[in-house]
Amino acid sequence: MTKPGDSQTKKTLHELAKEFPDKTYGELEKYRDADRQEEALGIGGIGHNHPPDLVEVMAIETDKLKKRVQEAEGELSILKGIETNRVKEAQARCNQLQDELDRTKKENNDLYNKIADLTEVAKSKDYFRDPDYQYLVNENRKLEEERNELLTDNKKLAAQIEDKINQLRRSGM
């Protein structure tokens, strides 16, 4: 055992881990706490045959608790810092996605408006009133009438030719 105040009783976990590399963190912590309790209670020390005062024991326990509170607060502040960074990153990503969504919605709206405008223009053009269209329709009607007349004349001529041929055959030619 070591005397209270020896350098071993004040070693940090890091120093203990170097000294005992095969021990786990939990075992090193128990070792350190047991060593400190021995020191607080005066066990194994020379010249400490009387039990320690309750005040001394409470002061040591209070110091231990204060150190644990400080360690916990330090870890908590580290975790808060990490979480704050994560939240900031998430907010930045959210803002980026929102901007992209807004841009996409605007593009979509612009395209719908363009389609509506083109549809309106197509509907507004009344091709039946256009002079060129009217001319083409009239010309088409005339050509169709002429074609029908030609077909009728062609049938009449074919009938006449057939009658003439039949007449010539009867006459002996």
Secondary structure, DSSP 8 states (H G I E B T S, - for coil): ---TT-TGGG--HHHHHHH-TTS-HHHHHHHHHHHHHHHHHTTT-TT--S---HHHHHHHHHHHHHHHHHHHHHHHHHHHHHHHHHHHHHHHHHHHHHHHHHHHHHHHHHHHHHHHHHHHHHHH--TTT-HHHHHHHHHHHHHHHHHHHHHHHHHHHHHHHHHHHHHHHHHT-
